């Protein structure tokens, strides 16, 4: 959380497994393998297919580039194909597929069109997101299905484990119920098209609808492709009164109900980080 400390030092992220800066695909693919009926493998036809791996938490831009590479297309081809892809997105998305390009491993034909690949990703997302519990969970949290996916994308971007995801989801809901700004660094990173572990005071003042330090509620769209676990976390968050969280060190995320407790956790984060930084 943003601490707004007099020192003006950069504020630490709350928690993060920064998948996009760790794009070693084999290390981050926790996505469920998807069998694409349209592109089912035939015996002795393996050389006609390529594996397209989309990790959980990737943004649409990363996915477009991955499709370009898998299909050996010029850079930018998949993004340009959106105009003619006619993706089956919810009306609230207004044609933006962010959050609905489902993370998975897809065997695709080398000669497939990028439009067909994107359509299948969105079809897969719609099937996964149309679970009966999604509607019930959205209503319980006074959100639409699209808002639920948006929240899940933040949870996916902010937390590394299922346990932390459920707690982060609770923090978001608690802050929304109290009319507090979400203050999520992941949304700032999305606004600035970057991946970083730090957020400065200046960052929190940028003029963007994705700046959840300045704007109340959820951002206008998802900020990444959430996986099933992140969605489940939103639908079934851990009970608690937490309003803040910060990852003090890898594997140690501290959740707190008071700002004073949070500041103590932030201070420990800063001490540990200063101790691990190379001397100037």
Secondary structure, 3 states (H helix, E strand, C coil): CCCCCCCCCCEECCCCCCHHHCCCHHHHCCCEEECCHHHCCCCCCHHHEEEEECCCCCCHHHHHHHHHHHCCCCCCHHHHCHHHHCCCCCHHHCCCCCCCCCCEEEEEECCCCHHHHHHHHHHHHHHHHCCHHHHHHHHHCCCCHHHHHHHHHHHHHHCCCHHHHHHHHHHHHHHHHCCCCCCCHHHHHHHCCCCCCEECCCHHHCCCCCCCCCCCCCCCCCCCCCCHHHHHHHHCCCCCCCCEEEEEECCEEEEECCHHHHHHHHHHHHHHHHHHCCCC
